Amino acid sequence: MRDKALAKYFLIILLIATLVACFLLFRPFLKEIIIAAVLVSVFYTPYLRLSKLLRGRRKLSALIMCVLLLAIIILPITNLIVFFGKNSASAYSETVKFINTSSQGFKENIVDRFAFINPESDGVKNFILNI
């Protein structure tokens, strides 16, 4: 009787340890897994329709769906990320230049709107530097 209870608790502890180990193993890939699950759920119905249109040729329809997914979703998003990455440094420098060369009234207006924040405090300076 005692051995059965001990074996039961050991199995539960072993199962929990396995689940924790699997979570730690897959934690770096969770975003990608979630994105893949969303894409699969969105594109599964068109895949089935395409498979039916191609008279049951599932491998061909899977290849066509992968190419369409690459052309419609992945390449445009990659291009946007690269575009924003290249232009972010110039946008930052243009913003700093605009703020530095703008009229004093503009700066005073911003300071008046955020008067409740002490811009000389270390927390605000660190926050701005991090941004």
N, C-alpha and C positions, 0 to 999 in steps of 0.2 A: 504494500500500500504506500509506504513512504517512498519507495523507489519510483513508483509511478508519478507521484507528485513532484519529486525531484527531477525526473526526466521531463515532465511537463514544463516546469519553470526553466530548466536548462534550454529546452527547445524555444521557449518564448524569448529568452535572453539572446539566444543565437539568432533568431529571426530579427530581432530589433537591431542587433549589431550588424547583421547583413544589410538591412535597410539603410542604416546610417552609412555604412561603407559604400553602398551604391549611390546614395545621395552625394557623398563627398567625391566620388569618382565622376559623376555626371554634372556636378555643380558648375564647372567652367563652361559647359555646353548647354546650359538650360535655356538661354535666350535663343540659340539656334534651333534647339529642339522645339520650342514653342512656336517659332516662326515657321518651321517646317510643318508642324501640325496644323497651323492656320492655313498655310498654302495648300496642303493636302485636302483639308475640308472644303476649301473654296473651289478647287479645280477637279475634285473627284467626279462631280456630275457632268461637267463638260467632257471629261475623259470617257465616261460611260457612253455618252452620246456619240462621241467620235469613234469609239470602239464598235458601237452598233452600226454606224455609218460605213465603217471599213469592213463590215461583215465578220466581226469577231477577231480581227487581227489585233490582239491586245498589245503585242510588242511594238508594232508600228504606231499604234495610237499613243502609247506611252512615249515613244521617241518624239512624235509630233508635239505632244503636250509639253515635254521638256524643252524643246526648242522654242515653242511659243512662250512658255514661262520665262525662259531666258531672255527672249526678245522683248516681251511686254513688261516684265516686272524688274528683273535683276539688272539688266544693262542700264535702263534709265535711272534707277536708284543709285547705281554705282557712279554714273556720270554726274548726278546731282551732288553726291558726296564729294567727288573730286573737284567739281566746280566750286562748291562752297569752301572747301579746304584751301584751294588756291586763292580765292578772293577774300578770305577772312582776314589775312594779314593786311591787305591794302585797305579793306573796309575799316579795320581798327585804326590804322594810321590816318585815314581820312577823317574819321570821327574825332580823334585827338586833335588833329589840325584844325577842324571846324570849331571845336570847343575852345581851343587856345586862341584862335584868331577872331572869334566872334566878339560882339560888342560887350562891354562891361555890364550893360543892362540885362543881357541874356543870362550872364553868370549870376548876377544878383537875384534875378527872378528864380533861377533854379535853387539857389541857396535859401531864398525866402520860403519856397515851397517845402523844402526839407529841413527847416530850421530845428525841428525836433530831434534830428540826428546830429550828434556831435562829430563833424568830419575829422577832428583831430584825434579821436580815440583810436587805439590800436586795433580794435575789432573791426571798425569800418575800413581802416586802411588795409588790413589783411584781406577782408572780404573783396575789396575793389581790386587788389593785386591778384587774388585768386581768379577773379573773373577775367 
